[in-house]
Amino acid sequence: MKIVLLLSRIEQTGVTTHTLDLASGLVEKGHEVGLITGGKVENASQRVDDFYQEFKRLGLTIMEFETPRGPFIRRAVQSITSVARIISMLKKFNPQIIHCQSPYMTFIPWLMGKKFTTTIHILYLKRNFKFKNPNHLIAISNESYEFSKKVFGIADANITLIHHGVSDRFGKPVPDQEKKALKKRFQIDEGKIIVGYVGSISRRKGSDILVKSLKSLNEATKNKIHVIFLGGVAGSEEQSWLKSMIAEAGIDHLMTLVPFEDPKPFYDVFDVFVLPSRMESFPLVTIEAMMSGCCPVRSNTEGAYEQIDHGRTGLLFENENAMEFTNAIELLANDKVMIKKLGEQARIKAISKFTIPVMTEKTLKVYEKIMNY
């Protein structure tokens, strides 16, 4: 099958990660895949550069258009020329399936009278002229399924729920020597329970909730844990904001801040993974951590109940309830047996339900439906 993925830009988000993972699954199955994109975001991080190189390594046909920037008139002109370029690229590549990973690009295949699908990753989209109902829509969680019905008026028969899948590399343990080296690098005592976070620094991700919860821990628990915050850019405004909160809370000694890098070795060092986000879609970091054997604790935002069975494969707490979050950490920090049990069950669930092959097979069935319309 010949498939093209439309992605507005390559950036450090779950949408880009999902596009890359889906592309790898399709290529693995022997399909020809093209990527039409506005390229890397400005001032791209090393992680974004890595994403771009990975798309190239997969052997995708990468076609780029200019992302509109600058004053209104310039943006308007660039928008028209970019749309014309995308249409030209689509005609030349001539795919059987057009998959808009960026929903606001759906008007392009619609204009061309082509069959297409789109994936709803986030729940703060608004209906506008750039969004056109696809032949069939992919939702990534129960919340995005209901959102698609309510906001875009799409019928149940035209929606398929497909959870994100992650690479099986997260299920392969790193060597003990590498884990010891990582702990030594950050001067973490072997006896400490390591609580880890992976993601950006922001209110949306609940960075302040994490700090507030850690501050509320009793002193005995504080002495048992060490927290690694993996994310953000060194010296950035966001990192300065986080550091000031940590200093004000008096928990500097509990935390190590690490600018973003490959999270896999860190997952293998973490005993507990936390995600206190105020808003999510279907966060891949939770699945990556679960597949690595971490015990996950996250807020009950979008995708939470599909990812975690509370008390069996992890713990959930009410969104923005810092005290519930604190209690969850207290409970685990004083029960290593529970950490191990929940981590093992989390790994089993992630490997059985949230892999790239499972996601790819379900997505191909949607493509077949569209081709048969």
C-alpha positions as CSV (number, residue, x, y, z in Angstrom):
1,M,0.0,0.0,0.0
2,K,1.2,3.6,-0.7
3,I,0.5,5.9,2.2
4,V,1.3,9.5,2.9
5,L,1.3,11.1,6.4
6,L,0.6,14.8,6.7
7,L,2.4,16.4,9.7
8,S,2.4,20.2,10.0
9,R,5.8,20.2,11.7
10,I,8.3,18.1,13.4
11,E,8.6,19.0,17.1
12,Q,9.1,17.5,20.5
13,T,5.5,16.3,21.0
14,G,3.5,13.1,21.2
15,V,2.1,13.8,17.7
16,T,5.5,13.7,16.2
17,T,6.5,10.6,18.2
18,H,3.3,8.8,17.2
19,T,3.9,9.7,13.5
20,L,7.4,8.3,13.7
21,D,6.2,5.1,15.4
22,L,3.3,4.6,13.0
23,A,5.7,5.2,10.0
24,S,8.1,2.6,11.4
25,G,5.3,0.0,11.8
26,L,4.0,0.6,8.3
27,V,7.5,0.3,6.8
28,E,8.1,-2.8,8.8
29,K,5.0,-4.3,7.2
30,G,6.4,-3.5,3.7
31,H,4.3,-0.4,2.8
32,E,5.6,2.6,1.0
33,V,5.3,5.7,3.2
34,G,5.7,9.3,2.4
35,L,5.9,12.2,4.9
36,I,4.7,15.7,3.9
37,T,5.7,18.2,6.6
38,G,6.6,21.8,7.3
39,G,9.9,20.5,8.6
40,K,11.5,21.0,12.0
41,V,10.4,23.8,14.3
42,E,12.6,26.8,14.6
43,N,15.4,26.5,17.2
44,A,14.9,22.8,17.2
45,S,16.3,20.8,20.1
46,Q,18.6,17.8,19.6
47,R,15.6,15.6,20.2
48,V,13.8,17.1,17.2
49,D,16.9,16.7,15.1
50,D,16.9,13.0,16.2
51,F,13.3,12.6,15.1
52,Y,14.1,14.1,11.7
53,Q,17.0,11.8,11.2
54,E,14.9,8.8,12.3
55,F,12.3,9.6,9.6
56,K,15.1,9.6,7.1
57,R,16.6,6.4,8.4
58,L,13.3,4.6,7.9
59,G,13.5,5.4,4.2
60,L,10.4,7.6,4.0
61,T,9.9,9.9,1.0
62,I,10.2,13.2,2.9
63,M,8.5,16.2,1.2
64,E,8.7,19.6,2.8
65,F,6.8,22.8,2.5
66,E,7.4,26.2,3.9
67,T,5.6,26.9,7.2
68,P,4.0,30.4,7.1
69,R,5.7,32.9,9.3
70,G,6.0,36.7,9.8
71,P,3.4,39.5,9.2
72,F,-0.2,38.7,8.2
73,I,0.1,39.4,4.5
74,R,3.3,37.4,4.2
75,R,1.7,34.5,6.1
76,A,-1.3,34.6,3.8
77,V,0.8,34.5,0.7
78,Q,3.0,31.7,2.1
79,S,-0.2,29.7,3.1
80,I,-1.5,29.8,-0.4
81,T,1.8,28.8,-2.0
82,S,2.4,26.0,0.7
83,V,-1.1,24.5,0.0
84,A,-0.4,24.5,-3.7
85,R,2.9,22.8,-3.1
86,I,1.4,20.2,-0.8
87,I,-1.3,19.4,-3.5
88,S,1.5,19.1,-6.1
89,M,3.4,16.8,-3.8
90,L,0.4,14.6,-3.2
91,K,-0.4,14.4,-6.9
92,K,3.2,13.3,-7.6
93,F,3.4,10.8,-4.8
94,N,-0.1,9.5,-5.7
95,P,-0.9,7.7,-2.4
96,Q,-3.8,5.3,-1.9
97,I,-4.3,6.6,1.6
98,I,-3.8,10.1,3.0
99,H,-3.4,10.2,6.8
100,C,-3.6,13.6,8.3
101,Q,-1.7,13.5,11.6
102,S,-2.4,17.2,11.9
103,P,-6.3,17.5,11.8
104,Y,-6.1,21.1,10.5
105,M,-4.6,19.8,7.3
106,T,-7.6,17.7,6.4
107,F,-9.0,20.5,4.1
108,I,-6.2,19.7,1.6
109,P,-7.3,16.1,0.6
110,W,-10.9,17.3,0.9
111,L,-10.2,20.0,-1.7
112,M,-8.6,17.3,-3.9
113,G,-11.6,15.0,-3.5
114,K,-9.3,12.3,-2.1
115,K,-10.2,9.7,0.6
116,F,-8.4,10.4,3.9
117,T,-8.3,9.8,7.6
118,T,-7.1,11.9,10.5
119,T,-6.1,11.2,14.1
120,I,-7.5,13.3,17.0
121,H,-4.6,13.5,19.4
122,I,-5.6,16.6,21.5
123,L,-8.9,17.8,23.0
124,Y,-8.6,21.5,22.6
125,L,-9.1,21.6,18.8
126,K,-12.0,23.8,17.6
127,R,-14.0,23.3,14.5
128,N,-13.0,25.7,11.7
129,F,-12.8,25.8,7.9
130,K,-9.5,23.9,7.9
131,F,-11.0,20.8,9.5
132,K,-13.0,18.6,7.2
133,N,-14.6,15.3,8.4
134,P,-12.6,12.4,7.1
135,N,-13.9,9.2,5.6
136,H,-13.0,7.5,8.8
137,L,-11.5,9.0,12.0
138,I,-9.0,7.6,14.5
139,A,-9.4,8.4,18.2
140,I,-6.6,7.6,20.6
141,S,-8.6,7.4,23.8
142,N,-12.2,7.2,25.0
143,E,-12.0,11.0,25.6
144,S,-10.9,11.8,22.1
145,Y,-13.6,9.4,20.8
146,E,-16.3,11.3,22.6
147,F,-14.7,14.7,21.7
148,S,-14.8,13.8,18.0
149,K,-18.5,13.0,18.2
150,K,-19.4,16.1,20.2
151,V,-17.2,18.7,18.5
152,F,-17.0,17.4,15.0
153,G,-20.3,15.6,14.8
154,I,-18.8,12.3,13.6
155,A,-20.9,9.2,13.9
156,D,-19.8,6.1,15.9
157,A,-19.7,4.1,12.7
158,N,-17.0,6.5,11.3
159,I,-14.7,6.4,14.3
160,T,-12.2,3.7,15.4
161,L,-10.4,3.8,18.8
162,I,-6.7,3.0,18.4
163,H,-4.4,3.5,21.3
164,H,-0.8,4.7,20.6
165,G,1.9,2.0,20.6
166,V,5.5,2.4,21.5
167,S,8.7,0.7,20.4
168,D,9.5,-2.6,21.9
169,R,13.0,-1.2,22.8
170,F,11.3,0.1,26.0
171,G,10.6,-3.5,27.0
172,K,14.3,-4.5,26.7
173,P,16.2,-4.0,30.0
174,V,19.4,-2.0,29.8
175,P,22.5,-3.6,31.4
176,D,23.0,-3.3,35.1
177,Q,26.3,-1.7,34.5
178,E,24.6,1.1,32.6
179,K,22.1,1.7,35.3
180,K,24.8,1.9,38.0
181,A,26.7,4.3,35.8
182,L,23.6,6.5,35.5
183,K,23.1,6.6,39.3
184,K,26.8,7.4,39.8
185,R,26.6,10.2,37.2
186,F,23.9,11.9,39.3
187,Q,25.3,10.8,42.7
188,I,22.2,8.9,43.7
189,D,22.5,6.5,46.6
190,E,21.8,2.9,45.7
191,G,19.4,2.5,48.6
192,K,17.1,5.3,47.4
193,I,13.7,4.7,45.8
194,I,13.9,6.7,42.6
195,V,10.8,8.6,41.5
196,G,11.0,9.8,37.9
197,Y,9.3,12.2,35.6
198,V,9.8,12.6,31.8
199,G,8.3,15.5,29.8
200,S,8.3,19.2,29.4
201,I,8.2,21.8,32.1
202,S,4.8,23.6,32.2
203,R,1.7,24.1,34.2
204,R,-0.2,21.9,31.7
205,K,2.2,19.1,32.6
206,G,1.7,19.8,36.4
207,S,5.3,20.7,37.2
208,D,4.0,22.9,40.0
209,I,1.8,20.1,41.3
210,L,4.8,17.8,41.5
211,V,6.7,20.3,43.5
212,K,3.8,20.9,45.9
213,S,3.3,17.2,46.4
214,L,7.0,16.6,47.2
215,K,7.0,19.4,49.6
216,S,4.1,17.8,51.5
217,L,5.8,14.5,52.0
218,N,6.7,13.6,55.6
219,E,10.4,13.8,56.5
220,A,10.8,10.0,56.8
221,T,9.6,9.5,53.2
222,K,11.8,12.4,51.9
223,N,14.8,10.5,53.3
224,K,13.8,7.4,51.3
225,I,13.4,8.8,47.8
226,H,15.2,10.7,45.1
227,V,13.4,12.4,42.3
228,I,14.7,12.7,38.7
229,F,13.0,15.3,36.5
230,L,14.0,14.6,32.9
231,G,12.9,17.3,30.5
232,G,13.2,20.9,29.4
233,V,16.3,22.8,28.2
234,A,19.2,23.9,30.4
235,G,19.1,27.6,31.2
236,S,15.6,28.0,29.7
237,E,12.9,30.3,31.2
238,E,10.9,27.2,32.0
239,Q,13.7,25.6,33.9
240,S,14.3,28.7,35.9
241,W,10.7,28.8,36.8
242,L,10.9,25.1,38.0
243,K,14.1,25.7,39.9
244,S,12.7,28.7,41.8
245,M,9.7,26.6,42.9
246,I,11.9,23.8,44.0
247,A,14.1,26.3,46.0
248,E,11.1,28.0,47.6
249,A,9.7,24.5,48.6
250,G,13.0,23.6,50.2
251,I,13.3,20.3,48.3
252,D,16.5,20.9,46.3
253,H,18.2,18.0,48.0
254,L,15.4,15.6,46.8
255,M,15.6,16.5,43.1
256,T,18.0,16.2,40.1
257,L,17.0,18.2,37.0
258,V,18.3,16.7,33.7
259,P,17.8,18.4,30.4
260,F,16.0,16.1,28.0
261,E,17.8,13.1,26.5
262,D,17.0,9.5,25.6
263,P,14.6,8.4,28.4
264,K,15.0,4.7,28.1
265,P,18.0,4.3,30.6
266,F,16.2,6.5,33.0
267,Y,13.0,4.4,33.0
268,D,15.1,1.4,33.9
269,V,16.5,3.3,36.9
270,F,13.1,4.7,38.0
271,D,11.2,2.6,40.5
272,V,8.1,4.9,40.3
273,F,7.1,7.0,37.3
274,V,4.9,10.0,37.9
275,L,2.8,12.2,35.5
276,P,0.8,14.9,37.3
277,S,-0.5,16.6,34.1
278,R,-3.6,18.8,34.1
279,M,-4.3,18.0,30.5
280,E,-3.2,15.1,28.3
281,S,-4.3,13.0,25.3
282,F,-2.8,9.5,25.6
283,P,0.7,10.2,26.9
284,L,3.3,7.9,25.5
285,V,5.7,8.5,28.3
286,T,3.4,6.5,30.7
287,I,3.4,3.5,28.3
288,E,7.2,3.7,27.8
289,A,7.6,3.7,31.6
290,M,5.2,0.8,32.1
291,M,6.9,-1.2,29.4
292,S,10.2,-0.6,31.2
293,G,8.7,-2.0,34.4
294,C,8.1,1.2,36.3
295,C,5.2,1.5,38.7
296,P,3.2,4.4,37.2
297,V,1.3,7.1,39.1
298,R,-0.6,9.7,37.1
299,S,-3.5,12.1,37.2
300,N,-6.8,10.9,36.0
301,T,-6.8,13.0,32.9
302,E,-7.4,11.8,29.3
303,G,-6.4,8.2,28.7
304,A,-5.6,7.5,32.4
305,Y,-8.2,4.7,32.9
306,E,-7.2,3.0,29.7
307,Q,-3.6,3.0,30.6
308,I,-3.8,2.2,34.3
309,D,-6.0,-0.1,36.3
310,H,-5.9,1.6,39.6
311,G,-4.4,-0.6,42.3
312,R,-3.4,-3.3,39.8
313,T,-1.1,-1.7,37.2
314,G,-0.4,1.6,38.9
315,L,-2.1,4.3,40.9
316,L,-4.3,7.2,39.8
317,F,-5.1,10.5,41.6
318,E,-7.7,13.2,41.0
319,N,-6.5,15.8,38.6
320,E,-4.9,18.8,40.5
321,N,-5.3,17.1,43.8
322,A,-1.8,17.5,45.1
323,M,-2.6,15.8,48.5
324,E,-3.9,12.6,46.8
325,F,-0.7,12.6,44.7
326,T,1.4,13.0,47.9
327,N,-0.5,10.1,49.5
328,A,0.3,7.9,46.5
329,I,4.0,8.6,46.8
330,E,3.9,8.1,50.6
331,L,2.2,4.7,50.1
332,L,4.7,3.4,47.5
333,A,7.8,4.8,49.2
334,N,6.9,2.7,52.2
335,D,6.0,-0.5,50.3
336,K,8.7,-1.8,47.9
337,V,6.7,-5.0,47.4
338,M,3.8,-2.9,46.0
339,I,6.1,-1.0,43.7
340,K,7.5,-4.2,42.3
341,K,4.1,-5.9,41.9
342,L,2.5,-2.9,40.2
343,G,5.5,-2.4,38.0
344,E,5.4,-6.0,36.8
345,Q,1.7,-5.9,36.1
346,A,2.1,-2.6,34.3
347,R,4.8,-4.1,32.0
348,I,2.6,-7.1,31.1
349,K,-0.3,-4.8,30.2
350,A,1.9,-2.4,28.1
351,I,3.6,-5.2,26.2
352,S,0.2,-6.9,25.4
353,K,-1.8,-3.8,24.4
354,F,0.3,-0.8,23.6
355,T,2.9,-1.8,21.0
356,I,3.7,-0.5,17.6
357,P,2.6,-3.8,15.8
358,V,-0.8,-3.7,17.6
359,M,-1.3,-0.1,16.6
360,T,-0.2,-0.6,13.0
361,E,-2.5,-3.6,12.5
362,K,-5.5,-1.7,13.7
363,T,-4.6,1.4,11.6
364,L,-4.2,-0.8,8.5
365,K,-7.8,-2.0,9.0
366,V,-9.0,1.6,9.0
367,Y,-7.1,2.2,5.7
368,E,-8.8,-0.9,4.2
369,K,-12.2,0.5,5.2
370,I,-11.4,3.8,3.6
371,M,-10.2,2.2,0.3
372,N,-13.4,0.2,0.2
373,Y,-15.7,3.2,0.5
